[in-house]
Amino acid sequence: MNVDMNKPCSAPRTEKEFNLADESATVTFGNKLANIVKNELNHGIVVYLNGDLGTGKTTLTRGFVQGLGHKGNVKSPTYTLVEPYDLGEWQVYHFDLYRLADPEELEYMGIRDYFGAQSNCFIEWPEKGAGLLANADVTINIEYQGEQRKLTISSHTTIGHKLLLGLTE
Amino acid sequence: MRILGIETSCDETGIAIYDEKEGILAHRLYSQIAVHADYGGVVPELASRDHVRKTIPLIKEVLADAKLTAKDLDGVAYTAGPGLVGALLVGCSIGRSLAYGWNLPAVPVHHMEGHLLAPMLEDDVPDFPFVALLVSGGHTMLVRVDGIGQYELLGESVDDAAGEAFDKTAKLLGLDYPGGPALAKMAETGKKGRFKFPRPMTDRPGLDFSFSGLKTFAANTIHKEEMDKQTHADVAYAFQEAVVDTLAIKCKRALLQCELKRLVIAGGVSANTELRAKLEQITAKLGGKVYYPRPEFCTDNGAMIAYAGMQRLKAGVFADLSFKATPRWPLDTLAAI
């Protein structure tokens, strides 16, 4: 994983759309991402998660963390900014930057230490950390569609591209 | 014996002096809400810097309020966790250093133990054992309390804390941070029965909570409806009703499971009037009673830290010359005294 955070990416950009019928579909989607990371990529991913309050960003992350073998709860990181999960071979860091005033705050948190080949970073409200976050392998946008959700995932790196190839309906 | 209490775990700087015989002699609180309001939440680094600015002046003020000097103190207690690490470090380093300089014992305190014991600052004190509901922006948990340091976690939120769900739903309703109390105010003009929100995890056994789904339910409702002023109030009403009912159902279940009749509520959300009324009702039906601290001791404060520190000081439990801030610190790992 490249920690040079300002390097532009030249990998092919692809995009896929999924319809998530309910909460359990969101969890299943997170699960699928975990399976691809484990079985196909064998490399951690950086995911930027966009979506309004209540669209299921934390729910998707829960599916991912549990897909990598976490047995306990996945709590909202809103008040702690980051919730770490040490799952043996893999680490997952679940960020919620909603309450971050200035991206520079991330330096005080030691943000650079969180990115690495075996670590997976799921970042909610990434625009609040602009300039100090590692580049995303994929960006996920979740939108309201009545009570359902429309999820759009786009890739920005080779790893992200491979991840998308592994994702089927 | 008298002890100074220092609380800096999040966005309030709280300082107090507690006297074993006379109770709280003085307490002061500086809230950073205004500092953070522009950002819609607490900002860790700003919080730490603000604690640095406020802690020492507040200590001087409480000493002056109580007409005491450092020579009249027998110990210094400070919140050592859980909380934001930068914010905690301010209180820990100031507390430990003052104790060293004044040649007094230093007592690290668990923030949630402080909340649990806050009702002990009132005239009507619950006897052990009791069930405690700790409910705030960062925590929602049910604890069985058999004595100081004897805590059994009965259940907790698996996702969002109740206070967080309040603040986020308030935001969805267009209210400013921290929106919990404003949402409660808005709910006062809401109509009962127009919206029916779920009561998460009440249909299955166990004492865990989940509040993330209620926030989503509110979001879905807001997206579906024409949101005029009355509808805002009706959504606020239905949301608050669901949170209060859910907390009440689990409290009742915990009391029955533990075969206890005394319920303590603490933490910021315990100041909610509807919640207090509902819990009064369910405990009365069980022939029991609910205990809570005065509103200013429901949220973070120095008094509860001074009180909890005094209990450990009396038992001879102090820190060595080092200090450590522990951002994640499960309550049930504390030693009994």
Interface residues (C-beta under 8 A of the other chain):
Chain A: E23 D52 L53 G54 T55 G56 T58 T59 R62 N73 V74 K75 S76 T78 Y79 T80 L81 Y98 R99 L100 A101 D102 E104 E105 Y108 M109 Y144 G146 E147
Chain B: H36 D38 Y39 G40 G41 V42 V43 P44 E45 L46 L84 G86 G137 G138 E156 S157 V158 D159 D160 A161 E164 K168 K171 L172 S212 G213 K215 T216 A218 A219 N220 H223 K224 P327
